[in-house]
Amino acid sequence: MHNLNRISTVMALLLEWVMVALMVTLTVVVIVAVIARLLGESFSWYDEVAAIMLAWITYYGSALAALKRRHIGFDTVLLALPPRARLAALLFGEAVVLTFFALMAWAGFQVLAILEGSYLVSLTWVPVQFTQSVIPIGALLFILGQLLSLPDYWSKTARGISLEHAEIEEEVDTEMSRSAGHVIGEVR
């Protein structure tokens, strides 16, 4: 279990850095393109590169959200089931998600094979395979994130703990302690 936590931590850190780098780069690209357009110059590559970077942010961010179990879920519905049915429903849901992303990875590799020899329209030296590699890589990272976070999710679900409610309660407790600190400070 300790090794899973270590792998999860490393994966989360790497994905966070990738996300930050992509978002900063996209921001710089957009700002430079806007300034260039205001100066009467326009980059032919801007739209294509920005769209690709936005797709990369979506895929890698989705894998990070899977690792942290931050995708939209229905914990309340799941936890309303009796314990055995709850765990069966959890396994069924995980199987559906993992199957979908396995198929997506397989289809992504098929797409990469078809795109061999193709290059971007505006940057003719950049292979389309490179830009579209995010599909199978993102799908595999999503699967890895789901699998790494599954033991903790299983344990909490088995105990009847909602990930959504636990996070909300933690935020409420944090705000309450902050408010209490301010009130105590005002009384003095």
Secondary structure, 3 states (H helix, E strand, C coil): CHHHHHHHHHHHHHHHHHHHHHHHHHHHHHHHHHHHHHCCCCCCCHHHHHHHHHHHHHHHHHHHHHHCCCCCCCHHHHHHCCHHHHHHHHHHHHHHHHHHHHHHHHHHHHHHHHCCCCECCCCCCCEHHHHHCHHHHHHHHHHHHHHHHHHHHHHHHHCCCCHHHHHHHHHHHHHHHHHHHHHHHHHC
